[in-house]
Amino acid sequence: MDEAGDIEGAIRSRLFGLSSRHFLGVAGLSRPESEALLDLADAFVALSRAPEKKTTLLRGRTMVNLFFENSTRTQLSFELAGKRLGADTMNMSPRTSSMAKGETLIDTAMTLNAMRPDLLIVRHAASGAAALLSQKVGCSVVNAGDGWHEHPTQALLDALSLRRAYGRVEGLKVAICGDVLHSRVARSNVGLLQLLGARVRLVGPPTLMPAGVERWGAEVHHDLRKGIAGADAVMMLRLQLERMDGAFVPSTREYFRFYGLDAEKLAAAAPHVRVMHPGPMNRGVEIESGVADDPRISLIQDQVEMGVAVRMAVLAALSHRREAAA
Amino acid sequence: MTRPNPPFAFVNARLVDPESGYDGPGSLVVAEGVIADVQRRPDLPALSGEVRVVDCSGALLIPGLVDLRVKTGEPGAEPKETLKSASRAAAAGGVTSIVLQPDTDPAIDEPAMVDFILRRARDIELVQVYVAGAATKGCQGARIAEIGLMAEAGALYFSDADRSIVDSKVLRRVLSYARGFDALVAHRPADPWLTAGACATEGEFAARMGLPSAPAAAERILLERDLTLAELTGARLIVDQLTTADAVQALRRARERGVRATATASINHLSFNELDIGDYRTFYRLDPPLRSEDDRQALIDAVSDGLIEVITSAHTPAPAEDKRLPFAEAAPGAVGLQTLLPALLALHHEGRARLLDLIRAVTLSPARLLGLPSGRLHPGAPADLVLCDLDTPVVIDADRLISKSKNSPFDGRRLMGQVLMTLVNGRIVHQATT
């Protein structure tokens, strides 16, 4: 009982209202605000590890997962986060809805909006889709990934995983490796990790690097060993299989040879290096199973756990803002 | 057109005539649909009683604008824009001649279609409507369209509009064949492979926004091919929408070799740059996409030094349902008939270009290129005229534009110059309500 009371107390004392009505990207976050979100998420980690995992913070609130793009883990993570906060959650996916009948994104959003949800979690294949929706609805919109643009809760969960592993993010050398060009995870992580004082490097073949990447404030490397030399953390990005058949890189085997992470290449990193991956992994393509599954170096399972906690923090902080405003 | 107006006399005007290079006080008489007299002094002696005198109070009197790149939705997509709504928008914007693009549904790729459009337009009796015919059948880039027959039916030039002809052999034959009729061919230079799927110009900004993008060099790559084919065939080429500094240099080199190429630029690319797409504003989703500020400045310089001879509105209506989408999924293009002149005058007020050079690029130059008698203040020329208050700021409210589609990137912007009166063949087709 005491422990449960402590957790509840920690959540109450760390709860705050976000400065913005929506959570669309790390681009709008300040350092104090992101740190406050991580502190709050820490409390939700404790809650999720307790036998009684539910709070009543979002009781009576309705949360809708609107996923236009397939995602099992992110959708599940948000759903679980909403449920643990006591919200009523529902899922809507395009293939089973009227989107297939030619209804536009905006029409779908307006229809949902008329049912007065409090939180709309949006994933869409087009950059800017969540921002577009947020202009048309009265509830709070959370970006669960828009095209190649942002995936801000992923960046938060990565930062939380790192902070819990090292006690800090400031000063950490983090190498983000692989398909940076098509990666919203990379864009959000570069923004947030730099905000929190980490030294970010980007590693990958030139065909998978965005134009002007040298001006992102990160070191850019095309050689994996050099790129991860001395790194505290190596974050591997998923490479879509259709991009490997000569489209962006010649073949899976050539990619693994030069950019896949195995124990031998990882030896170039710091001795205490931790390895991360946003999932789902292509084992044997961008990462070797031996590395991904080694509990001494892999943070991959932590990332999944932290995902639920940071999403709870974001939902709670958005909701708190609405209540404060009301 | 019917019902000729009684004679008009415009006095106390500021005349700008790109043909003579005159920019100064003057007066002008219109009779029987043509310009009857032009005087370089503010008043006219001995006017007969039947003449209607318009005191311009120093307002600008210029030839009506000739816009050689206008799209409507007719036929095939009338909810976007009809010939009538486009004609009304043109009249309100001081555009007295428009050339319609052939990529309609069905395409204007045979003489009966040219004739059909021209007849429909004639019944509207507002502005002069002309047609560009397709360069290839269905604008598909595979087989040469009936260029000779369409020219006979009145098509002014030939183009596949937004589509680049990928196959160099096809373009070579289109150019060669057109040369036999001394017909003009317009072509969009955009490397189709580099630009496939792109909606922005490659660079730091588009990368941060996570938008699929193509390098600006995609324009120069295809332009060099087009210019080389024009050189090979001796044909007359219109470079449809030059947008990059690199391509400007490529054109300059080709012109020095004597290649018969005339370049156009859209008012959008002279007015905006890639940063305007920030916040994913789809009214700035254009094809070609907006470029860097350096590119924009290079275009303005090229207009000033005469390398880019023609400015167009690139009028491309897209209704709300095609624009209220995520940026990459939204339809490209912007309406521009009503904002072309105020946007040009805003450029002039910025001090970046001479009034005479800007006006030439929307009047005399396109008229000469297309062999039209308009675009000049000369006795005997058609009385296609615009009276415009140069110094009146206007704030564009897209919802109040006449076009059926309201996709104006100038929405909310402060431009210069209120169109007071538009005349076509001496007949008033628009008059500002004050």
HADDOCK unambig.tbl for C-alpha pairs under 7 A between the chains (distance, minus, plus):
assign (segid A and resid 105 and name CA) (segid B and resid 325 and name CA) 6.95 0.50 0.50
assign (segid A and resid 126 and name CA) (segid B and resid 326 and name CA) 6.02 0.50 0.50
assign (segid A and resid 126 and name CA) (segid B and resid 328 and name CA) 6.53 0.50 0.50
assign (segid A and resid 127 and name CA) (segid B and resid 210 and name CA) 5.91 0.50 0.50
assign (segid A and resid 127 and name CA) (segid B and resid 211 and name CA) 6.32 0.50 0.50
assign (segid A and resid 127 and name CA) (segid B and resid 326 and name CA) 6.87 0.50 0.50
assign (segid A and resid 128 and name CA) (segid B and resid 280 and name CA) 6.10 0.50 0.50
assign (segid A and resid 128 and name CA) (segid B and resid 326 and name CA) 5.96 0.50 0.50
assign (segid A and resid 128 and name CA) (segid B and resid 327 and name CA) 6.78 0.50 0.50
assign (segid A and resid 129 and name CA) (segid B and resid 326 and name CA) 5.03 0.50 0.50
assign (segid A and resid 132 and name CA) (segid B and resid 326 and name CA) 6.71 0.50 0.50
assign (segid A and resid 147 and name CA) (segid B and resid 210 and name CA) 6.77 0.50 0.50
assign (segid A and resid 148 and name CA) (segid B and resid 210 and name CA) 4.43 0.50 0.50
assign (segid A and resid 148 and name CA) (segid B and resid 211 and name CA) 6.93 0.50 0.50
assign (segid A and resid 149 and name CA) (segid B and resid 208 and name CA) 6.91 0.50 0.50
assign (segid A and resid 149 and name CA) (segid B and resid 209 and name CA) 5.47 0.50 0.50
assign (segid A and resid 149 and name CA) (segid B and resid 210 and name CA) 4.16 0.50 0.50
assign (segid A and resid 210 and name CA) (segid B and resid 207 and name CA) 5.70 0.50 0.50
assign (segid A and resid 211 and name CA) (segid B and resid 202 and name CA) 6.30 0.50 0.50
assign (segid A and resid 211 and name CA) (segid B and resid 203 and name CA) 4.96 0.50 0.50
assign (segid A and resid 211 and name CA) (segid B and resid 204 and name CA) 5.68 0.50 0.50
assign (segid A and resid 211 and name CA) (segid B and resid 207 and name CA) 6.25 0.50 0.50
assign (segid A and resid 212 and name CA) (segid B and resid 203 and name CA) 5.51 0.50 0.50
assign (segid A and resid 212 and name CA) (segid B and resid 204 and name CA) 4.26 0.50 0.50
assign (segid A and resid 213 and name CA) (segid B and resid 204 and name CA) 6.64 0.50 0.50
